[in-house]
Amino acid sequence: MTSDLVLHTTFCLTSAMIRVLKFRLVSALLLLLPAIAGGVTKPHVITFGKWTTVPWSPNAAAADDKPLTLKVRPLLVDARVKEFTLGAAHDVTDRLFVVRRAFRINDSLPQEPASVPHWQWQPGGWLLVDRTTGHISPLNLPEFDAFYSAASWYRDYAAYCGVSEDGKKVYAVVAQISRRKPIVKWLIAEVKAEADTPQRQIPDSACKVPDWQRSPARVTFEATSTKRTYVIRGHSVDLATSEEEDEEAAK
């Protein structure tokens, strides 16, 4: 009789302990679920919307000048508009791509009614987009001018003609996404401040769009009567000789 009582008591205690352990295990799992869920990367869907033609009035244009036009399209992340863009996107890797931004700025004067903002479209700089995380970040391209510069991309290099802050110097620039300083910065020309010619009011007019070639990677800048080719090797760069340029032209 005593032994049966002891066995019954032991069984009851064991069952109670098992129930307690199960409760603690379930509680621990419930506490861990949010952390596990938060650690899983949610895939993002990045797409472009339809093209739209919008009017563009450059800051330097006179009030009676006919507006130019821009073709813009929205950049959507998970079906939500994050930015507006213009031009073609460039795939840097299978994960990253760059695209140029377009934006609207409020052009209303202080004395005009604030309830009716006067929005104007403007071309902007370049954006770096991560397809995996959906993160969009602006690229700081040295001396890049939103009006005068036209960038040509190859791999993670951007080649363009940049303009100094005072607008008096034009540079041939090669910038790399991973570096703050340009790997090429060559003074092409100096512009007189009083030379406000029609040419200076033309978009992307700093110089011709640079031309890229591979094997080895090299880029050619051409402005007025000046022409130079740079050979790109990682973070370093060499100026191609006239003999090398003649050999490439003969191929």
C-alpha positions in Angstrom: 0.0 0.0 0.0 2.8 2.4 0.9 4.7 1.6 -2.2 1.6 2.2 -4.4 1.2 5.6 -2.7 4.9 6.5 -3.3 4.6 5.5 -7.0 1.4 7.5 -7.3 3.0 10.6 -5.7 6.1 10.2 -7.9 4.0 9.9 -11.0 2.0 13.0 -10.1 5.2 15.0 -9.4 6.7 13.8 -12.7 3.6 14.8 -14.7 3.6 18.2 -13.0 7.2 18.8 -13.8 6.7 17.8 -17.4 3.8 20.2 -17.7 5.9 23.0 -16.2 8.8 22.2 -18.6 6.4 22.2 -21.6 5.0 25.6 -20.5 8.4 27.1 -20.2 9.5 25.7 -23.5 6.4 27.1 -25.3 6.9 30.4 -23.6 10.6 30.5 -24.7 9.6 29.7 -28.3 7.0 32.5 -28.3 9.6 35.0 -27.1 12.1 33.9 -29.8 9.6 34.0 -32.7 9.8 37.8 -33.1 13.6 37.8 -33.1 13.6 34.9 -35.6 11.1 36.7 -37.8 13.0 40.0 -37.6 16.2 38.2 -38.7 14.7 36.9 -41.9 15.3 39.3 -44.9 12.0 40.1 -46.6 12.4 40.2 -50.3 11.5 43.5 -52.0 10.0 44.1 -55.4 11.6 47.0 -57.3 10.0 48.1 -60.5 9.6 51.2 -62.7 6.3 52.8 -63.6 5.2 54.3 -67.0 7.1 57.1 -68.7 5.5 60.6 -68.5 6.6 63.7 -70.3 6.8 66.8 -68.0 7.8 70.4 -68.6 11.2 71.6 -67.4 12.3 75.2 -66.9 16.0 75.4 -66.2 17.0 78.0 -63.5 19.0 80.0 -66.1 16.2 80.2 -68.5 14.4 83.5 -69.0 10.8 83.9 -68.0 9.5 84.0 -71.6 11.6 81.0 -72.8 9.7 78.0 -73.9 10.0 75.2 -71.3 12.0 72.1 -72.2 10.7 68.6 -71.5 11.8 65.7 -69.4 10.7 62.0 -69.6 10.3 60.7 -66.1 9.0 57.5 -64.5 8.4 56.5 -60.9 10.7 54.1 -59.0 8.6 51.8 -56.9 9.6 49.6 -54.0 6.9 47.1 -53.0 4.4 49.0 -55.2 5.1 52.3 -53.4 6.6 55.3 -55.2 9.9 56.1 -53.6 11.5 58.4 -56.3 11.0 59.7 -59.8 13.8 58.9 -62.3 14.9 59.8 -65.8 17.0 58.0 -68.4 18.1 54.4 -68.4 19.2 52.5 -65.3 22.7 50.9 -65.2 23.2 47.5 -63.5 26.4 47.7 -61.5 26.0 44.1 -60.1 23.2 41.6 -60.0 22.2 43.3 -56.7 23.0 47.0 -57.3 22.0 49.5 -60.0 22.2 53.2 -60.5 19.6 55.5 -62.0 19.3 59.3 -62.3 16.8 61.1 -60.1 14.1 63.6 -61.1 12.3 65.7 -58.6 9.8 68.5 -58.2 10.7 71.7 -56.4 8.4 74.4 -55.1 9.0 77.5 -57.2 6.5 79.7 -55.4 7.6 83.2 -54.4 7.1 84.4 -50.8 4.4 86.9 -51.8 2.4 84.2 -53.7 -0.4 82.2 -51.9 1.1 79.3 -50.0 -2.0 77.3 -50.6 -1.2 77.0 -54.3 2.4 75.8 -54.6 4.1 76.2 -57.9 5.9 72.9 -58.6 8.6 72.6 -61.2 10.4 69.5 -62.4 14.2 69.4 -62.3 16.8 66.7 -63.1 18.9 65.6 -60.2 21.9 63.5 -59.4 22.3 59.7 -59.4 20.8 57.2 -57.0 22.2 53.8 -55.9 19.5 51.2 -55.5 19.9 47.8 -53.6 17.5 45.2 -55.0 17.8 43.0 -51.9 17.2 45.5 -49.1 15.2 48.1 -51.2 17.5 50.8 -49.9 18.0 53.9 -52.1 20.9 56.3 -51.5 22.2 59.3 -53.3 25.5 59.1 -55.0 27.9 62.0 -54.5 29.7 62.3 -57.9 32.4 65.0 -57.7 31.8 68.1 -59.8 28.7 66.6 -61.4 26.4 69.3 -62.6 22.7 68.4 -63.0 22.3 70.7 -66.0 25.6 70.4 -67.9 26.9 66.9 -67.1 26.0 63.7 -68.9 27.4 60.5 -67.2 28.5 57.4 -69.1 28.6 54.3 -66.9 30.8 51.2 -67.1 30.9 48.7 -64.3 31.1 50.9 -61.1 32.7 53.8 -62.9 31.0 57.0 -64.0 32.7 59.2 -66.7 31.4 62.7 -67.3 32.4 66.3 -67.7 31.9 68.2 -64.4 31.7 71.9 -63.7 33.4 73.7 -60.8 31.3 75.4 -58.2 32.0 78.8 -59.7 31.0 77.6 -63.1 34.3 78.7 -64.6 36.1 75.4 -65.1 35.1 72.2 -66.9 36.7 68.9 -65.8 36.9 65.4 -67.3 36.0 63.2 -64.3 36.0 59.5 -63.7 34.4 58.6 -60.4 34.1 55.2 -58.7 31.1 54.3 -56.5 33.3 53.0 -53.6 35.6 56.1 -53.6 35.0 59.7 -52.5 37.7 61.3 -54.6 37.7 60.9 -58.4 40.3 58.7 -60.0 40.5 61.1 -62.9 40.1 64.9 -62.7 41.5 66.7 -65.7 40.9 70.4 -66.5 39.5 70.5 -70.0 38.6 74.2 -70.3 38.1 77.5 -68.5 34.9 79.4 -69.3 34.7 83.1 -69.2 32.1 84.4 -66.8 30.7 86.9 -69.4 30.5 84.4 -72.2 26.8 83.6 -71.7 26.4 82.0 -75.1 23.4 79.9 -76.2 25.7 76.8 -76.0 25.9 77.3 -72.2 22.1 77.0 -72.0 22.0 73.6 -73.6 21.6 70.6 -71.3 24.5 68.0 -71.1 26.7 70.5 -73.1 29.9 70.4 -71.0 31.4 68.0 -73.5 30.6 65.0 -75.6 29.4 61.9 -73.7 32.6 60.0 -72.8 33.2 56.7 -74.7 34.1 53.5 -72.9 35.9 50.5 -74.2 37.1 47.2 -72.5 40.2 45.0 -72.5 41.7 47.0 -71.0 39.0 49.3 -69.5 39.5 52.8 -70.9 37.5 55.9 -71.5 37.9 58.7 -74.0 37.0 62.3 -73.4 36.6 64.8 -76.2 35.9 68.5 -75.9 36.4 71.0 -78.7 39.8 70.2 -80.1 41.0 68.3 -77.1 40.9 64.5 -76.8 42.3 62.2 -74.1 42.0 58.5 -73.3 42.6 57.1 -69.8 43.2 53.4 -69.1 41.5 52.3 -65.8 43.1 49.6 -63.7 41.2 49.2 -60.5 41.8 52.4 -58.4 44.7 53.5 -60.6 44.6 55.2 -64.0 47.1 55.8 -66.8 47.0 58.3 -69.7 47.1 56.4 -72.9 49.9 57.3 -75.3 49.2 58.4 -78.9 50.7 55.0 -80.1 48.2 53.1 -78.0 45.3 55.2 -79.3 46.5 54.6 -82.9 46.6 50.8 -82.2 43.1 50.8 -80.8 41.8 52.9 -83.7 43.3 50.4 -86.2 41.5 47.4 -84.6 
